[in-house]
Amino acid sequence: MKQIRGEPLHGKKAVVVGGGRSGIPAARLAAAAGAEVLLLERDPEVLDQTRRSLLEGENIAYSTGEHGERQFRDADLVVLSPGIPPWVIARYFPEEGAPRIYSELELAWWFVDRPVIAVTGTNGKTTTVGLIGRMLEKAGISAFVGGNIGSPLSEYLVNGQNKQVLVLEVSSFQMLNTYTFHPDVGVLLNFSPNHLDYHGSLEEYFEAKMSLFHRQNPRDLAVLPEEMQSVLQAREDIRARRCYVAGRNRFDSPGLLGEHNQGNMEAAFAACRPFGVSEDSAREAVLEFRPESHRLQSLGEKDGVLFVDDSKGTTLVAQEAALNSFDRPVLLLAGGRLKGDDPARQADLIRSRVKAAGVFGECREELERAWRESTQIFSEADMGSALNRLLDVANPGDVILLAPGTSSFDQYEDYRERGRAFQELVHNLDLGGRR
């Protein structure tokens, strides 16, 4: 592990809450910086033997099970994993001398000595940071791509990597409890309702996104969506240079479907230009780019029917973008757990874009009520049954699109498991035998 210089946490007691993907690296980073670290994880299964051995090898204490006040006694700082609401932990703090809560992103930022490009927004973050990383590499600039995807920033630091530019996907969860973090280039792709079960209100969610820009200075760059210019132009808390972007059909990418991805490509290029990336380099990167799994991922055709996996589209806005990406009849697979938006507002879009919809999971009755006047609806408890109903009405030239517009947590561990389940269903199809 990299030796963290300066040891700014020497002699401090740090409590890291959450033993998952970001918690372990945060604990290791704090320990390397000289802190006495206690890692807390409620679920004993999360701390498997491999993780426990790693912690023990670096003299990091850990505890599983329910949290208690004694664990936070005398703590100088608490590092909270994304997705754990601060108020869940604060109730255990002593009445006097309560420690300050920091995000993993804020902790890691203290040790960063490279330029940072940070991307936030409701949809398209993962695709855009991947594009930025590819564009930089094409221009001969080494880049770390991580944050909310892949490796967290703390892991980059403790592993001693040495890249020229750090490209981070940043969620609203991560931006809470940051006090000094500010990127050289901040990117807001878009904004729509999401995570209202966590943030409590649309305004709170929006301000969590906008906090990415609060500590930028006039030498920095804020890349912003042109469609929000009327809202953002008056904000005095954006002190960086502003660049408003929209899709222009400048780039051609066979791996990125839909008009919304044109906007993602423009945002990526705008973020890279301060580092000397030319349009030619950007165009070459885009041409070769392939999105990660479950993001409008084409699974190929069977009997003339195209199957597309957009399980990562966990909001209704992402679902709308997916529907607008095709010029052929769409058979829509949707369902799961709604995240605070109203599917009734989509009635006109469903009417114009969807030949039939197979709805499943926890919110299937709500989706059926919202869309039943707009298209043919098949309501089933599970995705496989809903897919079978759509196959009964599918014709060559149609696309069967998994664009759930919801979280997966009613039936699956995450969107990846849901996407893998869909891909397995498609892989096992024998369409010729159904007709």
N, C-alpha and C positions, 0 to 999 in steps of 0.2 A: 504494500500500500504506500502511496505517496506520503512523504513527510510534509505536513502542513506547516509552513514557516510562520513565525511570529507568535504562535500559540495565544491568540487573543482570548481564549476561553480557559486559560490555565487557572486551575483552582476553583473553577465554577462548577456548580452542579446542574446538569442538564437532564431533563426528563423528556424522552421522545415517546410520543403516543402513537401507536400503530406500527406493527411489525411486518408490513407488506413491502411493496415494491420500492417506495420512497423512504419508509421508516428505517430499514436496515442501513442504507447508505448514509442517511442523516445521522444515525447513531455513530457510525464509523467515522464520519467526518468530524463530529463534535469531539469524539475521543482523540482523534489525531490532532485536534487543535488544543488539547490539554484539559478537556473537561472530564469530570467524573460523570459517567452516563448511566442512566437507568432507562431501559426500553420496556414499555408496557404494551401488552397485546392481550386482548380479552380472549381470543380464540386460541387455545393451545395448539390446534392443528396448523395454524398459520406458521408458527415457529417450529418447523420440522427440524429433524436432526441436523441437516446441513446448515441451516441458519443458526441453530444453537451452537454448533461447533465453531462457526465463524465468529460469533459474538464472544464465546469463551476464549478463543484464541487471541482476541484483541482486548481482553479484560473488560468487556462491557457486560454489566449486570442486566438481567432481564426478569420479568415477572409476567405470568399469564393469569387470566381470570379477571374478575371484577376489579375496577380501580377503587382506591380509597384515599382518604385525606392524608394518611401517613406517607403515601408514596410521593406526594408533592411538597411535603414539609421540607423547608430549607432549600427548595429548588430556586436557582437563580433565573432559569429560563425553561420554558416548555416549548418543544418543537412538535407541531401538530401535523399529522399526515392529512393530505387532501381528502375531503369528503367527511371528515369528522367535525361537526359543528363546534365552534369554540365554547358555546354555552354548556355543552355536554360535559366538558372537562372542568370549566371554571367553577362548577358547583362543589368540586372537591378541594378547592383552594382554601387556605386559611384566611380568616377575616382580615388579618393584618399581614402585610408583607407578601401579598400575592405575587407570584412570578409573572413576567410578561410572556405572552404567547407569540411565537414566531412560526411562520410557515417554513417548510423544507426549502422552498425557493429563496426565502430571505436569508436563511442560514448559509446556504451555498453561495449566495451573492457576495458575502463578506470576503470570499477567497478567490474571486474571479479577477483576472487581469487581462482579459481578452475582450474585443468588441462583442456585443450581444445584439442579435435580432430576435425579438419576441413577438409571437403571433397569437392573437386572441380573436374571439368571435364565437357565434353560436354554431356555425357550420363551416366546414372546409379547412379547419386548422391543420389537420394531419397532412392533407394533400399539399397545402401551401408550404409548410415547413419542409416537406420532402422536395418540392420544386426548388425552394431556395437553396437547400443543400446541394442539389444536383447542379444548379446554375453556378454556384460558387466553385464547385469542383471542376466544372468545365472551363472555368476561367483560371484554373491553377491555384485556387485558394482552398486550403484544407478546412473542413467544417465538421463540427460536432452537431448532430441533430438529435434532440431528445427533449427532456422536460416532462410534459404530461404524456408523452408517448416514449416507447423504447426505454432508454436509460435516463433516470433523473439526473439533474445537474450535480447533485452530491456524489453520485457514482462516478461521473466523469472526473471529478476532482480527486477522489480517493484512489482511483485507478491510475492517476498520474498521466492522463492523456494530455496532449499538447497540440491543439488545433488553433488555427488562425482566427476563426470566427465561430461563435457559439450560436446555434439556431435553436430556439426553444418554442415549443408549443406550450402555451400558458392558459390554464383554465381559470374560471372565476373563483373556484375553490382555492387555488394556489395563490391568487392575488390577495385574499384575505390575510391579514396579519403580516403584511410586508410593509416596511417602514423606510427602507433605503434603496430598494431595488429599482433601477431604471435602465431600460435598454437604450443602446445607441440608435436603434431603429425599432419603433413599435408599430405593429400592424393590427388594425381592427378590420376584420373582413366583413362583418354583418352583425345584425342583432335581431333576435326574436325571442319570444317567451321560452324559457327552459329553466330547469332546476328550481322552480318556484317552491317546491316542497322543502328545499334547503334554505334559500335566500329569503323566503317569506313574502316578497313583493317584487314586481317587475322593476321598480325603481332601484331597489337594493341590488338586484342582479345586474342592472345596467351600470350602476356606479362601481360595482366590483370589476367589471370589464374596463371601465374608463380609468380606473386607478393605475392602469398600466402606463398612462401618459403623465401622471401627476408630477413626477419628479424629473421628467425630461427637461432639458434646457434648450435654448435657441440653436445650439450646435447640433442637436439630435434631429431625427426625422420621424414624423408621424404619418404613416400611410393609412388613409381612411377611405371608406366607401363613398363614392360620389352620390349614391342614392340617399345618404344621410347628411349631406353637406349643409342643408338648411338647418338641421338640428345641431350639428357640431360646430359650425362656423362661429357661433356666438359664445362658445365655451372659453372662458379665460384661463381655465386650468390646463389647457393644451398650449404649452409655451414653445414646443418644438416647431421646426419648419413643417408645413403641412403639404401633403400630396394626396389629392383625391383621385381615385382610380375607378374604372368601370371596364367591363368586357369590351374589347375592340376587334376581336377576330384577328389580332396580330399574329397569334401563334396557332400552330396546328399540331394536335396530339391525338393519335389514334387511341391512346389509353385513357383519355379524359373526356367523358361524354357530357354534354349539356352546356347551356349558356352560363350557368353559375361558375363552371370551371374556367371559362374565359376570364371572368373576374378574378379568380384565384391566380391564374397565370400572370395577369397584369400586376396584381399586388406583389407577387413574388419578384417579378422583374424590378418593380419600383424599390423594393427593399434591398435588392442586390446592387443597384446602380451606384450607390455611394462607395462601393468597394471595387468599382472599375469593371463590373461585368458588362460586356457589350451585348447588343441585341442579337448578334450572330451566335454568341455563346449561349445566351438564354434560349434562343430558338432551337439550337441543337440539343440542349438539355431537355426541353419540353418534348421534342420529337421522340426521344428515347424513354421518356418517363412512363412508368407504369404505377398506378395507385396501389396502395396496400389492399389486402383482402377485405371484402365486405363493404367496399366503397364504390358503388356502381360497377361492380366487378362482373364482367361478362363470363358466363359459364359455358357459352357455346349454344348451338342449336341442336334440337332433336325433333325430327319430323317437321322441320321448318319453323319450329317454335323456339324463340330466343329466351334463355333464362338468365336473369340478372340478379345479383345479390347486392343489396344496399342496406344490409343489416345495421351498419354504422349510422344510418339515418334515423336517429332516435327522437326527432322533433317533427312536428307537422310541417314546418318550413322546409326541412330537409326532404321530407316526402314530396312536397310540392315541386322542389327543384328536380327531384328524380323523375316525376311524372312529366315534367316539361322537357326532358332530355330525349324523348323518343317521338318519331313521326310515324309510328306504326301502332295498331291497336294494343292497348295495355290491359292485361289481366293483373290486378293488384292484389298482393298478399299483404295484409296489414293487421296489426294487433299487438297487444302487450299491455303495458301500464302507461296511461297518459301522464304527461308531465305539466299539466296546468293550462294547456291551450284548448280551444273549442273546435272540434272537427266539423261542426255545423257550418262554419264559415267557408268550408271548402266545397260546399254543395255544387257551385257552378263549375269549379275546376274538375270535380269528379264527373260531372255530367258530360263535360267536353272531352275529357282525356281517358276515361276508364270504361272499358267495355263491360267488365264485371269485376267485382271485388270479393275476395275470400277473406273474411275477418275471423280472428281467433283470439284466444286468450282472455285476460281479465276485462278488457274494455270492449269486447266484441258487441255487446248489446248497445253500448253508447255509439259505436261506429255505425251499427246498423240503423239506429234511429236517425242519425245525422245524414246518412247517405241513401236511404232506401228510396227516396223520390228521385234520385239522380242516376242510379245505375242498378243493375241486377246484383243482389247481395246473397252470398252464401255464408252463413254463420256457423262456425264449428268450434269445438273446445280447443283443438290443437292445430298446429300449422300443417301437419301432414294431411289431416282430413280436409282442411280448407284448400290445400293444393290439389287434392284429388277432385274436388268439386270444380275447380277452375280448369283442370285438364279435360273435363267432360265437355266444356264449351270452347276449348282452344282450337284454333285453326292455323294452318301454315301462314306465316307472316305476322302472327301475334307475338307479343313479348309477355312472359310471366315475370313480373317484377316483385321481388321482396323489398318493399319500402315501408317498414312498419310504422314509422312516425311516432314511435313510443319507446320507452325503456323496455328492457327484456326481463326485468327482475320478477315478473309474475311466474315465469316458467323456466327461465334460464339464468345461469350465473352471470352472464354478460352478453353484449351484442355479438362477441366472437363465437360463443357457444351456439347462439341462435343461428348465426350465419353458417357455421359448420354443419348444423343440423339440416338447414336448407340445402346445402351443397350435397350432403349425403343422400337426401331424398331425390334430388335431381340425378345424381350419379346412378342411383338404383332404378331409375325409370325405364320401362320398356313401352314406349309410346306406341310402337307399331301394334302391340297386342291390345291396345285400348280402343282401336278404331276399326 
